[in-house]
Amino acid sequence: MLLVEDEMLIAMDMEDMLVAMGYVVVGPAMRLQKAVEKARVENLDLAVLDVNLAGERSFPVAEVLRERGIPFIFATGYGTAALTEEFEGTITLQKPVDPGQLRAAIALLR
């Protein structure tokens, strides 16, 4: 599971949630370039992507994941308004992410 999140406390909280669900977490990748690199080379089954990474959008990461056939979820404080038309309909969780909502979103991708 790739975790892309630029806020350390949120990243730690989400990592704890994912580990509690039984996932091995790659990351957190906190900057766009590192996230794209990990998305290209890591063996992944899923990803959770913060939309805004220190002022840059994580859409290039999503594009790499989509090309590789790896499902992903967006997590953002801005809701679906933060998404471009290309990613409309992608599961998007409101931050702070609730563990139950995260578990339900992941189940939809399985």
LINBEL-V39328 format. One record per pair of residues at least 4 apart in sequence whose ideal C-beta (glycine too) atoms are under 8 Angstrom apart, sorted by the first residue. I is the first residue (numbers start at 1). GAP is how many residues later the second one is. D is the distance in Angstrom with one decimal. If there is no record, write none. Layout:
I/GAP/D
I/GAP/D
//
This chain:
1/17/5.5
1/22/4.1
1/23/6.7
1/24/5.4
1/25/6.7
1/43/6.9
1/44/6.6
1/45/5.0
1/46/6.8
1/47/7.1
2/23/7.9
2/24/4.9
2/25/5.8
2/27/7.0
2/33/7.6
2/36/5.8
2/37/6.3
2/40/6.3
2/42/5.1
2/44/7.4
2/45/3.9
2/46/7.4
2/47/7.9
2/63/7.7
2/68/7.9
2/70/7.9
3/8/6.5
3/11/6.0
3/12/6.0
3/15/6.7
3/22/5.2
3/23/7.0
3/24/4.2
3/25/4.4
3/26/7.2
3/44/7.5
3/45/5.4
4/23/6.3
4/24/6.7
4/25/4.8
4/26/7.9
4/31/4.4
4/34/8.0
4/43/6.8
4/44/7.0
4/45/4.5
4/46/5.7
4/49/6.9
4/54/5.6
4/57/5.9
5/5/5.5
5/6/4.0
5/9/6.1
5/22/7.6
5/23/4.9
5/24/7.9
5/25/6.8
5/43/7.6
5/45/4.5
5/70/7.3
6/5/7.6
6/24/4.7
6/25/6.9
6/44/6.0
6/46/7.5
6/47/4.7
6/48/5.1
7/4/6.3
7/43/7.5
8/4/6.3
8/22/7.6
9/4/6.4
10/4/6.1
10/40/7.6
10/85/6.5
10/86/6.9
11/4/6.1
11/16/7.5
11/17/3.9
11/19/6.9
12/4/6.5
13/4/6.6
13/83/7.4
13/84/7.9
14/4/6.3
14/14/7.6
14/34/6.5
14/61/7.3
14/83/6.2
14/88/7.6
15/4/6.1
15/10/5.0
15/12/7.8
15/13/6.4
16/4/6.2
17/4/6.6
17/80/7.3
17/82/4.9
17/85/5.8
18/5/4.4
18/7/5.2
18/30/7.4
18/84/7.7
19/4/6.4
19/5/7.9
19/6/6.2
20/79/7.6
21/81/7.7
21/82/6.2
21/85/7.2
23/23/7.6
26/12/5.9
26/16/5.0
26/18/6.6
27/8/7.5
27/11/6.4
29/5/4.6
29/6/3.7
29/8/7.9
29/9/5.1
29/32/7.9
30/4/6.9
30/5/8.0
30/23/7.1
30/24/7.6
31/4/6.8
31/22/6.1
31/23/6.3
31/25/7.8
32/4/6.3
32/21/5.1
32/22/7.8
32/24/4.5
32/25/7.9
32/26/6.6
32/28/6.6
32/29/7.1
33/4/6.5
34/4/6.4
35/4/6.2
35/14/7.6
35/18/6.9
35/23/6.4
35/26/4.6
36/4/6.4
36/24/5.4
36/25/5.5
36/28/6.0
37/4/6.5
38/4/4.9
39/5/7.3
39/8/7.0
39/22/4.9
39/25/4.1
39/26/5.4
39/29/7.4
39/31/7.6
40/24/5.6
40/28/7.9
44/21/7.5
44/24/7.7
44/26/5.1
45/25/7.1
46/24/6.9
46/25/5.6
46/26/6.8
46/27/7.5
46/60/6.4
46/63/6.1
47/14/7.5
47/18/5.5
47/23/6.2
47/24/7.5
47/25/4.1
47/26/7.3
48/24/7.1
48/25/5.1
48/26/8.0
48/27/5.7
48/54/7.6
49/9/4.6
49/12/5.8
49/13/6.1
49/23/5.6
49/24/7.1
49/25/5.4
49/26/6.9
50/8/6.2
50/24/7.7
50/25/5.6
50/26/6.5
50/45/7.7
51/6/6.2
51/7/5.7
51/8/8.0
51/23/5.4
51/24/7.5
51/25/4.1
51/27/6.7
51/31/4.5
51/32/7.2
52/4/7.5
52/5/6.6
52/6/7.6
52/24/6.7
52/25/7.9
52/26/7.3
52/30/7.0
53/4/7.4
53/5/5.5
57/27/7.9
58/4/6.3
58/16/7.7
59/4/6.3
59/25/6.4
59/27/7.3
59/28/6.7
60/4/6.7
61/4/6.4
61/11/8.0
62/4/6.1
62/10/5.9
62/12/7.6
62/25/6.2
62/28/7.5
63/4/6.4
64/4/6.4
65/5/4.3
65/6/7.6
65/7/4.9
66/4/7.7
66/6/7.8
71/38/4.1
72/18/7.2
73/17/7.4
73/18/4.8
73/19/7.3
73/20/6.2
73/29/7.8
73/32/5.1
73/33/7.2
73/36/7.1
74/8/7.5
74/9/6.7
74/13/7.2
74/16/5.7
74/17/7.1
74/18/4.4
74/19/7.1
75/17/7.5
75/18/4.8
75/19/7.9
75/20/5.4
75/22/5.4
76/6/4.7
76/16/6.4
76/17/7.7
76/18/7.3
76/19/6.1
77/17/7.1
77/18/4.7
78/4/3.6
79/13/6.8
79/15/5.8
80/8/7.5
80/12/5.1
82/10/7.7
83/4/4.6
83/5/5.9
83/7/6.5
83/9/6.5
84/4/7.8
91/14/4.9
91/17/6.2
91/18/7.1
93/4/5.0
93/5/7.8
93/8/5.6
93/9/6.5
93/12/5.9
97/4/6.4
97/5/5.2
98/4/6.8
99/4/6.3
100/4/6.3
101/4/6.2
102/4/6.4
103/4/6.4
104/4/6.8
105/4/7.1
106/4/6.7
//
